[in-house]
Amino acid sequence: MRAIAAALVALFLASPVAAGTFDWPGGRKAAIVLTYDDALVSHLDVAAPQLEATGLRGTFFLNGTFAAKDIPRWRKLAQAGHELGNHSMFHPCPRAAFPMDPQFNSERYTVPGMLREIGAMNTLLTAIDGQTTRTYSVPCSISLAGGVDYTDALKASGAIAYVRTGVPSDAVVGDPAKLDPFRVPSRSFPETATADDLIAYVKDVQRAGGLGVFMFHGVGGDYLTVSSEAHQGLLRYLKAHEAEIWVAPFGAVMQRAAPR
């Protein structure tokens, strides 16, 4: 019986629902990052106004295909304290991911070519927000160029400070101190997700005392869409629990979790 009890205690301590002790700002018990991929119009029209209304800040991972007329709107978001992150210039992905022009198949890329594209996107973003330190979101969460993982080369280049990817799990980081800052997991949700579904993930992170990163695409529009109502419900929960949960852009949270 004693051995069984010891095993149960060990299992509990290893579980993501066991409270952590990471030193989040203001004595908060957990951290949540809200990220938005692909520079979509619904980010400007829906997600950003909802964030502004609740006083929360997020990270918008832009690729270089957004309309020029929207540059002032992205600049305004950066000036308001939101982070503009790098999502590559042309969003290369494996050819099987979705229909795309063949030249943007990641199988056709090389590692040096991928790094040049990321560097060019850094330059565009700096022209928008004036920042020189940049975070990156891996297109399709697959960091391959011509079948070769470019993560280590990207790290060695110094072009990017932290990298967000995606994994097919709950992505509750129980011990942020053990994170690989170039492979930070995130959680996405199906279009049928409700506010309760999104909040349930936050509660898992709270119980873990760790870090949770949301990966959104469309919000109330575009594609891979989470409804505006679900997104708004999530923000309201985070605002109501701001004394317990630190909500900040990806770069700021990672600087706390994994200082450079």
Summary of the structure (lengths in Angstrom):
residues: 260
radius of gyration: 18.5
end to end distance: 46.1
largest distance: 68.5
contacts: 859
relative contact order: 0.20
helix: 44%
strand: 17%
